[in-house]
Amino acid sequence: MYAAEKPNLVIIFCDDMGYGDLSCFGAEGWKTPHIDSIAEKGVKFTDFYVAQPVCSASRAALLTGCYPNRVGISGALFPESTVGLHSDETTLAELCKSVGYATAMYGKWHLGYQEEFLPVKQGFDDYLGYPYSNDMWPSGPVRFMKQYPHLPLIEDDEIVAQVRDQTYMTTWLTERAVRFIDQSKSEEKPFFLYLAHPQPHVPLYVSPKHQGSSEQGKYGDVMHEIDWSTGEVLAALEKAGVTENTLVVFTSDNGPWMVYGNHAGGVGPLRGTKGTTFDGGVRVPCVMQWPAKLKAGSVVKTPLMTIDLFPTIAKLIGAELPERKIDGKDAWKVIAGEQSESVQEAYFFYYGRGNLEAMRMGKWKLHFPHKYRDEHVAPGNDGHSGKYGGGKTGLELYDLDADVAESKNVIAEYPEVLAKMKALADQKRAELGDNLTKVAGTENRKPGHAPVAEWAKKKGE
């Protein structure tokens, strides 16, 4: 074992896992003991947020510490997209490498599939995974998916297989993560591991050893396998003798895709789902452990967002922040239970191509007038999508301490709160823009651009 003062870092990032999908957050029909053990040994976060309720944008925020529209990434990038995370942006991996870390990423990237955008060009030493979502392939249940190329499995910067069966993907990614940790024993440097599971995003796939293991069905089986994977990672840390000095973060990229019914997770007491800026879309389960620094069995109720991880980690590992402006704030005192006040005056929730739909300030959640999709109308079954409904909000204010379901609009009762939040929103609009109010931001940066690859133009069989 190396004698390093800097902590090792492990971020496990699930896809479409809902707020209610861990046992320690109230899951029913399956159990997640290994993931729960992280909370038991460390901290459970009840009010942890992502910046957008959708894949690519959420991942951009995690890896750069920026609101996605600051770095030019919105929505979910598709195989025919020419956009990717610009090489001038600094990723968590590049931050870690600047102070001597070994870095690896396994799983779903979704920040540009062309060679110049891939993880090995963005600070990761080793990569195996998909360049985008696991449903972007010809075997998907939606008709337009037949036009997609076969799902590429990429190792470093080369396509090593055209995936036709995803049954063992969680196993393969877990094995690579464990191998990376095992190899760290012979390295004289700390490491950063980013394990981004393509599951439990539809289509659901689970290896035979976990099939039929839950009461709920296939979704529960998938959650059992993700829990098994987490257990393997934790065991590898223990075997390497680095558990005490490793910060482990387990969370999700957004809320569940509930239009898929029994093949989707749940939001517990929250309102909304993936694709909405109600808390069910942007509040996600999060647990962290670092035995040497975090008190076991802690609960943090102070709001945090993935954008805050970047500057927090920079402070912990002694790395300098990038020259380009970021939006996150160092939140270590909140994570460690030394401070209950939020590090941000407010958090802002965009959706679509720069629509500022909502914000949170302390216990208050303000929604600006916008249309949203309601996925509770007619959910699908067994991997097939139901039908979206629709809705529209006015200017609505919710007290999340008293009304976590965002069901009672109290805007008329708190004019001073409303005035302060609207003023903060106007500042953010001036900075990053807002398509809903036709305001152009002054600090937005452009994403990277590259031509569509020839293999991505091929239709599936």
RAPE-V127483 format. One record per backbone hydrogen bond with DSSP energy under -0.5 kcal/mol. NH is the residue of the N-H (numbers start at 1). CO is the residue of the C=O. If there is no record, write none. Layout:
nh = {NH NH}
co = {CO CO}
This chain:
nh = {4 8 9 10 11 12 12 13 13 14 14 15 16 20 21 25 26 27 36 37 38 38 39 40 41 42 43 44 45 46 46 47 48 49 50 54 57 58 59 60 61 62 63 64 65 70 71 71 73 74 81 84 85 89 91 92 94 95 96 97 98 99 100 101 102 104 105 106 107 108 109 110 117 118 118 121 122 124 125 126 128 129 131 136 137 140 145 146 147 148 151 153 154 154 155 156 156 157 158 160 160 161 163 163 169 172 173 174 175 176 177 178 179 180 181 182 183 184 184 185 186 187 192 193 194 195 195 196 196 197 197 201 210 211 211 213 215 216 219 221 222 223 224 225 226 227 228 229 230 231 232 233 234 235 236 237 238 239 240 241 241 242 243 245 246 247 248 248 249 250 251 253 255 258 260 261 262 263 264 270 274 275 276 280 281 282 283 284 284 286 287 288 289 292 293 294 297 298 298 300 301 304 306 308 309 310 311 312 313 314 315 316 317 318 319 327 328 331 335 336 337 338 339 347 349 350 350 351 354 355 356 357 357 358 359 360 361 364 365 366 367 368 370 372 375 377 378 380 381 383 384 386 387 389 391 393 396 396 398 400 400 402 403 406 409 410 410 413 414 414 418 419 420 421 422 423 424 425 426 427 428 429 430 431 432 433 434 435 437 439 442 443 445 448 450 456 457 457 458 460 460}
co = {2 245 191 247 193 10 249 11 195 12 251 199 14 266 18 22 23 22 32 33 34 35 35 36 37 38 288 298 286 44 300 300 284 304 282 52 75 54 55 56 57 58 59 60 61 67 67 68 68 72 78 448 111 86 89 63 122 91 92 93 94 96 97 96 190 192 126 194 128 196 130 131 114 114 115 118 119 119 103 103 105 154 152 133 135 137 142 143 144 145 163 161 129 152 158 127 154 155 155 153 158 153 151 161 166 168 169 170 171 172 173 174 175 176 177 178 179 180 181 182 183 184 102 9 104 11 193 106 194 13 195 198 207 207 208 210 29 29 262 217 218 219 220 221 222 223 224 225 226 227 228 229 230 231 232 233 234 235 236 237 238 237 237 242 243 8 246 289 10 287 12 14 281 256 257 258 380 260 261 267 256 53 273 271 278 278 279 48 282 45 250 43 248 244 290 290 39 42 295 44 299 47 49 305 306 306 307 308 309 310 311 312 313 314 314 65 65 308 331 332 334 333 333 360 358 51 348 355 352 351 354 349 355 349 366 347 364 361 398 359 396 357 393 391 373 374 387 259 384 260 381 259 378 374 372 370 367 394 365 363 398 399 399 403 407 397 408 410 410 411 414 415 416 417 418 419 420 421 422 423 424 425 426 427 428 429 439 354 434 434 430 431 70 84 82 453 453 454 455 146 148}
